Amino acid sequence: AADMVQAGRLAPDHFKFFSGAMVWEPGQLEREIRAGCWYTAACSRSLVLKQCIQLPTPLWREMLLLMGGPYVRVAEQEYEGDEVSGE
């Protein structure tokens, strides 16, 4: 990616990098998705690449609110370390 940006073939804002890692055993993620531990969603490039530092609403919560239906209740729940809940 860095080479393509330096060569002018791609813009730096076409990428998003995260620090940290999640590691699953083979099949574990699929089982967790089926169990309802994770939600999958299709979304626009602009939403995925949105600057997410110091947003008034965390990106994960915004995604759930946009998904609507039962996901709104999940988004509105309070979570440990949650600075936004209770709005």
Residue, then its C-alpha position, 0 to 999 in steps of 0.5 A: a500500500a505504501d508503495m502505491v501511495q508513494a507512486g501516486r497510484l492510490a490516495p492515502d485516504h483509501f486505507k485504514f489501519f488498525s492496531g491489535a489482533m484477533v486470532w481465531e481457531p479454524g471455524q471459530l469465527e463462523r461459529e461465533i457469527r452463527a451464535g450472534c456474537w458478531y454482526t456482519a454488514a455490507c456498507s459503503r466505502s465512505l463509512v468503512l474509511k470514515q475517520c473514527i478518532q474522537l467521533p461523537t458516536p463510535l463507528w461500531r455504534e453508528m453502524l448498528l444504528l444504520m442497520g436499524g431493527p433489533y440492532v438499534r437496541v444493541a447499539e443503545q446498550e451501555y458497555e463497560g468503558d463506554e463514554v457515549s452511553g447514556e446520551 
